[in-house]
Amino acid sequence: MSATNTTNKTQLGSMARQGRNSLNAGGAAKAGSASGKAGSKDGMKLRLSKENRVNWPLTALTAVLSLTVLVPLYFAFVSSLKDNASIGGLELPSIWNWSNYAQAWDLVNYPRAVWNTLIITVAATVLTLLTNTFVAYAVARNMDRPFFKFMYYFFVAAMFVPFTVIMLPLAHEMGWLGLDNQVGLILLYIVLGLGTNLFIGIGFIRSIPVSLEEAARIDGASTWRVFWTIIFPLMGPINATIAVMTVLWVWNDFMLPLIILTDQSAATLQLSQYVFSSQFTTNYPVAFASYLMAMAPVLVVYILAQRWVVSGVMRGAVK
């Protein structure tokens, strides 16, 4: 009997020790888990604080650089409300001459000039998207061939040729071909923008898996159908970028319409600004009012679409 009692006491003691050990282990595990969670929270807070920290040197540089745009805009707006006698300086006018805008509207024939510019801008943008993206696709999928590689570097190198070098030959050639009109101007915008659009589009197209096209070809799709049903929709961000950049370029361009268009009734909005300058004087207040009116539509477009421009350029740079 005594031996049995001794054995039971021994078993109970060992069970009690195991229970205490398990409790200690559980407590240590909970403590370790709690400390781990606390450490992860501290690390997350540290990362968030670093991400939310203001980069003051970069912010100051951005503010200074923004003044190079904001100050001229402010000067143009203030000057557009003055008269010729008080033009100059950054002070607000004593009398706000809003009639300068009405006078600019009439002198430029604003509705007709906007309509001419809108026709050229829309046509050049749509045709650029339909042609340049297809050329970019053809070059991107054949970069291993010498001809396509040469074409890529040729058009990209053309980006660095100053426009003044080819300005007079272009004007002579377009006049000889009878394309010194809106049609010729639209064709020039399509061709001259090809280098930049290729550079942006090819980088994005090469990031699209070829397996998508191979699967479509197995189902019997032609190259034409593969491009329009698979590649072109996937190029949405790049197409938006190309479209916005083309609109900004065509709308604000002055030099190409100046050397190409010979019909004054087809003058664009930027070309119509010539009406304020004469041999001896310039009506600066009305001219500034007209400049701001010409800039307003495209400025609104850029403000609404700037995120697509930035994201598209960054995506096109990835190869």
matplotlib code that plots the C-alpha trace (Angstrom):
import matplotlib.pyplot as plt

x = [0.0, 2.8, 4.6, 1.4, 0.9, 4.5, 4.1, 0.9, 2.6, 5.5, 3.2, 1.2, 4.4, 5.7, 2.3, 2.3, 5.8, 4.8, 1.8, 4.0, 6.5, 3.7, 2.3, 5.7, 6.2, 2.8, 3.5, 6.9, 5.3, 2.6, 5.2, 7.3, 4.2, 3.3, 6.8, 6.9, 3.6, 4.9, 8.1, 6.2, 4.0, 7.0, 8.6, 5.5, 5.2, 8.8, 8.3, 5.2, 7.0, 9.8, 7.3, 5.3, 8.4, 8.6, 11.6, 12.2, 15.0, 13.0, 9.9, 11.8, 13.3, 9.9, 8.4, 11.2, 10.9, 7.1, 7.6, 9.1, 5.6, 3.4, 5.0, 4.7, 1.1, 0.3, 2.0, 0.0, -3.3, -2.6, -1.4, -4.5, -6.6, -4.6, -4.3, -1.2, -0.3, -0.1, 1.4, 4.3, 4.9, 3.2, 0.8, -2.9, -4.6, -6.5, -9.3, -9.9, -10.5, -12.4, -13.3, -9.8, -11.1, -14.1, -11.8, -9.4, -12.4, -13.4, -9.9, -8.8, -12.2, -12.0, -14.7, -13.3, -9.7, -10.7, -12.6, -9.6, -7.3, -9.8, -10.1, -6.3, -5.8, -8.5, -7.5, -3.8, -4.4, -6.8, -4.6, -1.5, -3.0, -4.1, -0.8, 2.0, 0.8, 0.7, 4.2, 5.4, 3.9, 5.5, 8.9, 8.6, 7.8, 10.6, 13.5, 15.7, 15.6, 18.1, 15.6, 13.2, 16.1, 17.4, 14.0, 13.7, 17.0, 16.4, 13.2, 14.5, 17.6, 15.3, 14.0, 17.4, 17.4, 16.6, 13.4, 15.1, 17.3, 14.4, 12.0, 12.7, 13.0, 9.7, 8.0, 9.4, 8.4, 4.9, 4.3, 5.7, 3.3, 0.3, 0.0, 0.4, -3.0, -4.6, -4.2, -0.4, -0.2, -1.9, 0.4, 3.4, 2.2, 1.7, 5.2, 7.2, 5.7, 6.6, 10.0, 8.7, 5.6, 7.8, 10.1, 7.2, 5.1, 7.8, 8.9, 5.3, 4.5, 7.6, 6.3, 3.2, 3.6, 3.9, 1.9, -1.3, -0.7, 0.3, -2.9, -4.9, -3.0, -3.7, -7.4, -6.9, -6.5, -4.4, -1.8, -4.2, -6.9, -4.3, -3.3, -6.8, -8.4, -5.5, -2.6, -4.4, -6.8, -3.9, -2.1, -4.8, -2.5, 0.1, -2.5, -3.9, -0.4, 0.3, -3.1, -2.6, 1.0, -0.2, -3.1, -0.8, 1.8, -0.7, -2.8, 0.2, 2.3, 3.0, 5.9, 4.5, 1.2, 3.3, 5.5, 2.9, -0.5, -0.9, -4.7, -5.4, -9.0, -7.4, -5.1, -4.9, -5.5, -1.8, -1.1, -4.0, -2.1, -0.1, -3.0, -1.9, 1.5, 2.1, 5.2, 5.3, 3.2, 1.7, -1.5, -0.1, -3.1, -5.4, -2.6, -2.2, -5.9, -5.9, -2.9, -4.7, -7.9, -5.9, -4.2, -7.3, -8.8, -5.6, -4.7, -7.9, -7.2, -3.8, -5.0, -7.6, -5.2, -1.8, -1.8, -2.1, 0.8, 3.1, 2.1, 2.2, 5.7, 7.0, 5.4, 6.8, 10.3, 10.1, 11.5]
y = [0.0, 2.4, 1.7, 2.4, 5.7, 6.7, 5.9, 8.0, 10.9, 10.7, 10.8, 13.7, 15.6, 15.1, 16.1, 19.3, 20.1, 19.5, 21.8, 24.5, 24.2, 24.4, 27.4, 29.1, 28.2, 29.5, 32.7, 33.1, 32.5, 35.1, 37.5, 36.9, 37.3, 40.5, 41.9, 40.8, 42.7, 45.7, 45.6, 45.3, 48.2, 50.3, 49.4, 50.3, 53.6, 54.3, 53.6, 55.7, 58.6, 58.3, 58.2, 61.2, 63.2, 66.4, 66.7, 70.4, 71.0, 69.4, 71.3, 74.6, 73.8, 73.0, 76.2, 78.3, 76.6, 77.1, 80.8, 80.7, 79.8, 81.5, 85.0, 85.3, 84.1, 86.6, 89.3, 88.4, 88.4, 91.8, 93.3, 92.1, 94.3, 97.5, 100.0, 100.8, 103.8, 101.8, 98.6, 97.1, 96.1, 93.6, 95.9, 95.5, 97.9, 100.9, 100.3, 96.7, 96.8, 93.6, 95.1, 94.0, 90.4, 91.4, 93.4, 90.4, 88.1, 90.3, 91.1, 87.4, 86.2, 83.8, 81.3, 80.8, 80.5, 78.0, 76.0, 75.8, 74.8, 72.2, 70.5, 70.3, 69.1, 66.4, 65.1, 65.0, 63.3, 60.6, 59.8, 59.8, 57.2, 55.0, 55.1, 55.6, 52.9, 50.4, 51.3, 51.0, 47.5, 46.4, 47.7, 46.3, 42.8, 42.8, 44.5, 41.4, 42.3, 44.8, 46.9, 47.5, 48.2, 50.8, 52.4, 52.7, 54.4, 56.5, 58.0, 58.4, 60.2, 62.5, 63.8, 65.5, 67.4, 71.1, 72.1, 75.1, 72.8, 71.3, 74.2, 75.8, 72.4, 71.3, 74.6, 74.2, 70.6, 71.0, 74.0, 71.9, 69.0, 71.4, 70.5, 74.1, 73.7, 72.0, 68.5, 69.0, 70.4, 67.4, 65.0, 66.8, 66.5, 62.8, 62.3, 64.7, 63.2, 59.6, 59.6, 60.5, 58.2, 55.3, 55.8, 55.8, 53.1, 50.5, 50.3, 49.5, 47.0, 45.0, 44.6, 42.9, 39.0, 37.5, 34.5, 36.6, 37.1, 33.4, 32.2, 34.5, 33.3, 29.7, 30.6, 31.9, 35.6, 37.6, 40.2, 43.0, 41.5, 40.7, 44.4, 45.9, 43.4, 42.7, 45.2, 48.4, 48.1, 47.2, 50.4, 52.5, 54.4, 55.0, 56.1, 58.6, 60.0, 60.2, 61.9, 64.5, 65.3, 65.6, 67.9, 70.1, 70.3, 70.9, 73.4, 75.5, 75.3, 78.5, 77.7, 74.9, 76.8, 79.9, 78.2, 75.9, 77.6, 80.1, 80.7, 83.3, 81.9, 78.6, 80.3, 78.6, 80.3, 80.8, 82.2, 84.7, 86.4, 88.2, 90.7, 92.6, 93.5, 96.3, 97.9, 100.6, 99.5, 96.6, 96.6, 94.7, 94.6, 93.1, 90.8, 89.4, 88.9, 87.0, 84.9, 83.9, 83.0, 80.9, 79.1, 78.4, 75.4, 73.4, 74.3, 72.8, 69.6, 69.2, 69.8, 67.0, 64.6, 65.2, 62.0, 60.0, 61.9, 61.2, 57.5, 56.8, 58.3, 56.2, 53.0, 53.6, 53.9, 50.3, 47.7]
z = [0.0, 0.9, -2.3, -4.3, -2.5, -3.1, -6.8, -7.0, -5.3, -7.7, -10.7, -9.3, -8.7, -12.2, -13.7, -11.6, -12.8, -16.4, -15.9, -14.5, -17.3, -19.9, -18.3, -18.2, -21.9, -22.8, -20.9, -22.6, -26.0, -25.4, -24.1, -27.2, -29.5, -27.7, -28.0, -31.7, -32.4, -30.5, -32.5, -35.8, -34.8, -33.9, -37.2, -39.1, -37.3, -38.1, -41.8, -41.9, -40.3, -42.8, -45.7, -44.4, -43.7, -45.8, -48.1, -47.5, -50.0, -52.8, -51.8, -51.7, -55.2, -56.6, -55.2, -56.7, -60.1, -60.0, -59.8, -63.3, -64.5, -62.0, -62.2, -66.0, -65.8, -63.2, -65.2, -68.3, -66.4, -64.7, -68.0, -69.8, -67.6, -68.0, -70.8, -72.9, -70.7, -67.5, -69.0, -67.1, -63.5, -61.3, -59.5, -59.9, -62.3, -60.9, -63.4, -64.6, -68.4, -69.1, -72.4, -73.6, -73.8, -75.8, -78.2, -78.5, -79.3, -82.2, -83.6, -83.6, -84.8, -81.9, -83.0, -86.4, -85.1, -82.5, -85.1, -87.4, -84.5, -83.3, -86.7, -87.0, -83.4, -83.4, -86.8, -86.0, -82.6, -83.9, -86.9, -84.7, -82.4, -85.3, -87.2, -84.7, -82.3, -85.1, -86.3, -82.7, -82.5, -85.7, -84.6, -81.1, -82.2, -84.9, -83.0, -83.8, -87.5, -88.7, -90.8, -87.9, -85.5, -88.0, -88.3, -84.5, -84.1, -87.1, -85.8, -82.3, -83.6, -85.5, -82.2, -81.7, -85.0, -84.5, -86.3, -87.8, -89.8, -91.7, -91.6, -95.0, -96.8, -95.4, -96.4, -100.0, -100.3, -99.0, -101.4, -104.3, -103.4, -103.1, -99.4, -98.0, -96.3, -93.3, -94.8, -95.2, -91.7, -90.2, -92.1, -90.8, -87.2, -87.7, -89.1, -86.9, -83.7, -84.7, -83.0, -79.5, -79.8, -80.9, -78.0, -75.5, -77.2, -77.9, -74.3, -73.2, -76.0, -75.1, -71.6, -72.9, -72.9, -76.3, -75.1, -75.4, -79.1, -79.6, -78.0, -80.3, -83.4, -82.4, -82.6, -86.1, -85.5, -88.0, -87.0, -87.8, -85.5, -82.7, -82.7, -82.6, -80.2, -77.8, -78.1, -78.8, -75.8, -73.5, -74.6, -73.0, -70.7, -73.4, -75.9, -73.4, -72.9, -76.7, -77.2, -74.5, -75.7, -79.3, -78.3, -76.3, -79.1, -82.0, -80.1, -78.9, -82.1, -83.9, -86.3, -88.4, -89.3, -90.0, -92.6, -94.1, -94.2, -97.0, -96.7, -94.0, -93.5, -92.3, -89.7, -86.3, -83.0, -82.3, -85.8, -85.4, -82.6, -85.3, -85.6, -82.5, -83.9, -86.5, -87.9, -85.2, -82.2, -80.4, -78.4, -75.4, -73.1, -75.8, -76.9, -73.4, -73.1, -76.4, -75.2, -72.1, -74.0, -76.4, -73.5, -71.4, -73.3, -73.5, -69.9, -68.7, -70.8, -69.3, -65.7, -66.1, -67.9, -66.3, -64.3, -67.5, -69.0, -66.1, -65.7, -69.4, -69.8, -66.8, -68.1, -71.6, -70.1, -68.7, -71.0]

ax = plt.figure().add_subplot(projection="3d")
ax.plot(x, y, z, "-o")
ax.set_aspect("equal")
plt.show()
